[in-house]
Amino acid sequence: MQDLIERNALAADEYDSDRRGFLKAGLFAAAALGFWTPALAEAAAPRTARIVYLQNPYTGEKFTGEYWYNGRYIPSAFLEIKKLMRDHRVNEQFPIDPRLMDILYVMNNRLGTKNSYHVLSGYRSPATNARLRRQSEGVARNSLHMTGQAVDIRLPGTRLSNLRKTAMDLKSGGVGFYPRSDFVHVDTGRVRHW
């Protein structure tokens, strides 16, 4: 584990403008070693690369590419992912938990698709979360969106109920089902569903 933290620290030196954020993401990755679930072991199957497909329908930004290569998360990919998943309402960015990308990667493999996830909400600033909480009962006070550990998604070409079932089958975090709003919430918190 020390080796993982040292490698992340060295990689962070290459990205000084985001050093603290990347180290935090590296700590998420190190923590993931202690919370690895059998379903996410699929992400660790012998492969050279892991690819994720993302699109932000509000900003039009897309990310399709490797976020992990040859046993390591790619810092430059996470800079792009962080930008795409930012709180577009206030243009604020926050590091994204690498385990979240692993969950999406495994879900794509299980669903047999390379369609891009529509990211409806990734990181949320505390101010945005408070505003959304006042407008809706479905927004948690201490939402994992505020720590880069949650994403609200839909996947074109995939029924929402199938997306939910696939996420729940992983038993790798929280899964919320919002059919009226046409999205599924996925997070890296404790295993639960609603």
Protein Blocks (a to p, Z undefined) as FASTA:
>chain_A
ZZmmmmmmmmmmmmmmlmmmmmmmmmmmmmmmmmccfklmmmmpccfbdcdddddfknop
acdddfbeghiacfklmmmmmmmmpcfknopacdddfklmmmmmmmmmmnopabdcddfb
fcdcfklmmmmmmmpmkbcfklcklnopaccdddehiafklmmmmmmmnonaccdddfkn
opacddfbdcddZZ
